[in-house]
Amino acid sequence: KFRMPTRENLVPIRLDIELEEQRYKDAFTWNPTDPDSEITIFAKRTVKDLKLPPPFIMHIVQSIQTQLAEFRSYEGQDMYTGDKIVPIKLDLRVNNTLIKDQFLWDMNNFESDPEDFAKTFCDDLGIQDPEVGPAVAFAIREQLYETAVQSVAAAREIRMSKKGRRGAEYVPASKAGGTSLDLMKLFNNKYSVVRKRKDWDVYGPMVDLLSNEEVDALEAREERNAR
């Protein structure tokens, strides 16, 4: 059944709210079994700590509730089972630290811990900024969540195909199911943990420390793209 393929079944929540010429952006994980009353408590505390206008409370609550509702809508549904080794890509800037990397993740390992992985990742690369680890873990969880949702669609596609074959007339899957079928093909591919020489540079992590001037220029470019 659907759940995050990690030790803790946590939902990645991303907020980006702009009100009264103030903007609040944040990313964190949430336990879907926690009572919804905790959302309002969190929103009020956040607004108070960051000295945001009171209307932010309602928008924070609504955004978290919407994202939790989407996650819960998949609960109880079947996930595609089989070989599920998926690529995870990192392309992050946290303060002055720029990170690019990619690696493979086992979707069948429900004891995996993105936070432990991120801590080891930062230790191995000598990253000092304490905000980088949580950002790396969140990026992993976001991608695992997306793949888990695709696994539900793949399982649904398989179930529909089997029903079709049992019927008097079998109608092939339409192009609309192409994404699920492509995902199934990807899951069935056998990946090797031993890298080919030509892939060494592709799978090698890249960490760069930016100057304040470079960060300002990058943020200005991101702001223009966002507009």
N, C-alpha and C positions, 0 to 999 in steps of 0.2 A: 504494500500500500504506500501511497504517497507520503514522503517525509524528506527532510533534508538528509543527504547522504553523509552525515557527520555525527560525531558522538552526541552533540547537543542539537536538538531540533529547533534552531533559532531562525527567525525571519529577518532578512536584511531589509532595513527601513532607510529610505533616503528622503530627506526633506529639503525643499528649496522654495522658500516663501518670501515674498517681497510685499511690504505694506508700508504706507506712510514714509516712503523714501528710505526705508530700512530693509535690509535683506538678511534672512537667517538660512544658512545652509548647514546641514549636518548629515551624518551617516552613522548608523549604529544597528545593533541586533536587538530583537525583542522575542521574548518567550511567548508563543501563541496560547499557552495554557494559563497565562496570568490573567486575572480579572480585568475587564475593560475599565474599571474604575481607576486602575493604575495609570491609564493614559492621561486622564485629566490631571492627576497629581503631578505626573511628569511634566506636562505642558505648563502648568502654573509655576512649578519650580524653575523650569528653564527660562520662562519669561521674566521671572523675578531676578534670577542670577545674571542674566544678560541685559537686564534693564530694557526690555523690549516693550512696545506699546501693548496694552491689554488685549486688543483684537487678535494678536498673534495666538493667543490661547486656543481660540475656536479653530483656527486654521491648522494648527499643529495637531489638535485632537482629530479633526476630520481626515487629515492626510494619513495619520497612523492607522486610524480605523479602516480607511479604504484599502490600504495595503495589507492589513491583517485579514480583512474580509476576502481579498483575492487569494491569499495563501490558504485560508480555511476552506475555500470553495473546492480545492483539490484534495483535501483530506478524505481518506476512505477510498479514493480511486486507485485503480491498479497502475503500477509503473511497469515499463518494459524491463524484463529481466534478461540477462545475458552478459556477454563481455562488454563492459562499458568503461573503457579507458578514454578519457576525454582531455583535450588540450586546454590548459588554463593560461591566459595571457595577462601579463601585468604591464600597464603603461600609465604610471602614476607620477604626479608631482605633489609632494607633501612638503609644504614650506619651501625650503631651498634644496630639497633632495628630489632628484629625478630618477625614476626606476623603470627599467624595461627588462622583461624576462618572460619566458614561457616554459612550461613543463607539463607533464602528464599526471592525471589524477584518476584514481580508481573509484568510480561511482558505487561500486559494490562494497566498499570499505566503510561501514557505518560506525567505525570506531575512530575515523580520522578526525583530526582537530586542527582547523585552519589557524587558530590562535597559536598553538604550539609550533606549527610549521612556520608562521610568520616570525615568531621569536627566534627560532633557529636560523631562519633566513637573515634576519638583521644581525645576529651574533656572528654568523659566518662572514658577512660582508662588511662588518665593522661599522654598521650604521648606528649613529648615536642618538638621533632625534627620536624621542619616545613616541611621537605620533605616527611614525612610519609603520610600526608593527600592526597596530589596529587597522590602519588603512589597507595594508596588504591582506590581512585576514578578511576584511569586509569585501574586498574585490574578489577574493576566492569564493566567498559565500554567495555573492551576487551571481557569479557565473554558474556555480553549482545549482542554485535555485532555478536559473533559466533552463539548464539542462534537465533538471528533474521535471519541470513543467513539460518540456518536450518529450520526456519519457512517458508521461501520461498520454499525450497525443499519439505516440507510437504504439502504446498498448491498446488504445482505442482503435487504431487503424488495423492492427492484427486481429482484434476481436471481430471487427466488421468484415474483414476479408474471410475469416473462417465461417461466419454466418452466411456470407454470399456463396461460398463453395458448397455449403450444405443445402442451399435452396435449389429450386428447379432450374433457375437461370442465374449464372454468375456474371456480375457486371464488374469489370476491372476497376481498380481504384482510380479516381479522377486525378487530374493534375493538382487539385487542391490538397491532396494528401501527400504530395511530393516531398514536403519538408520532413514529415514523419518517416517516410520510406528511406529518404536519404540518411536520416539519423540512424535508422536501423542498420543500414549498410556500414555507416561509420562505426557503430558499436561492434559490428562483427569483424572489423579489421583487427588483425593481430599486430599490436605495436611491440617493439623491442625496446628494452630500457638501455640497450647498448647503442650509443649514437654512431651514425656514420660520420666519417671525417668531415664531409661537406656540410654536416648539420651542426658542427661544434660551435661555430660563431652564432648561429641562429638561436641555439638553446643556451648560450652563455649569458648570465645576468649582466646588465649594464647599470651602473650606479654613478651618477654625476652630481656634484655639488655646484649649485648655481650661485652666482653673485646676486646681490640685492638688485642691481641694475637689470640683470637678465630676468629675474623674477618679475620685476615691474613690467618689462616689455612683454613677457609671456602672459601675464594677467591682463594687460591691455588688449592683447590679441584675442584671448579667450572671451573677454567682454564684448569685443566687436563681433565675434562669431556667434555669441549668445543672442545678440540683438538681431 
